[in-house]
């Protein structure tokens, strides 16, 4: 069983928050029907829409990283 959250974090680390991430994730889903089914289940479990669930998750991680960086700049410098 794949951990969709881990896959998305790895893609974010590799491609940043870019269209390449989107393209790679869609390619992975298209090529692997098991992963596609697991993604659909993950979306249902997370209460996310299947069409945009991964993007919502990625954007949330990116916002959290931005917040941490902003706090570091404000208090750490």
Secondary structure, 3 states (H helix, E strand, C coil): CCCHHHHHHHHHHHHCCCHHHHHHHHHHHHHCHHHHHHHHHHHHHHCCCCCCHHHHHHHHHHHHHHHHHHHHHHHHC
